[in-house]
Amino acid sequence: MFFSLFGAAVAMAASAPAFEQEHAAAAGGASGLIAIGAGIAIAGAAFGAALGQGRAVGAAMESIGRNPNSADRIQTPMIIGIAFIEALAIYALVIAFFLQGKI
C-alpha cells in the first residue's frame, strides 16, 4: 500500500508542472511541487496525530479500566497530551499554508 501511495505521489509531482505551463515562467516551475509537498506534509501530520491520539486515549482507557479509582488522575494529563498532539498537527497546517505563500 505504501508503494502505491508513493507511486501516486511521484506521478502527481511529476505531472504538476505540465498543468501549469502558463505559470511556470513566473514561478520558476516550482509552484506545483510546493503545493504537492504541502499537501503531503499536512496529510502526514494528520495521520501521525491521529495515530498518537489513538494510542494515548487507548492507553488511558486501559489504565482506567484496570483501576477505575484513578480516572480523575489519568483524564487530565490525557487531555493535555492530546492537546499537545493536536497542536503539532496545527503547526504542520500553518507551515503548509506558509509554503503555499512562498510561490
KACORNOR-V665504 format. One record per pair of residues at least 24 apart in sequence whose C-alpha atoms are under 7 Angstrom apart, sorted by sequence separation. I is the first residue (numbers start at 1). J is the second residue. D is the distance in whole Angstrom. If there is no record, write none. Layout:
i->I j->J d->D
i->I j->J d->D
This chain:
i->53 j->82 d->6
i->53 j->85 d->7
i->49 j->85 d->6
i->49 j->86 d->6
i->49 j->89 d->6
i->46 j->89 d->6
i->45 j->89 d->5
i->45 j->92 d->6
i->42 j->92 d->6
i->41 j->92 d->7
i->42 j->93 d->6
i->42 j->96 d->7
i->41 j->96 d->7
i->38 j->96 d->5
i->38 j->99 d->7
i->34 j->99 d->7
i->35 j->100 d->6
i->34 j->100 d->7
i->31 j->103 d->6
i->27 j->103 d->6
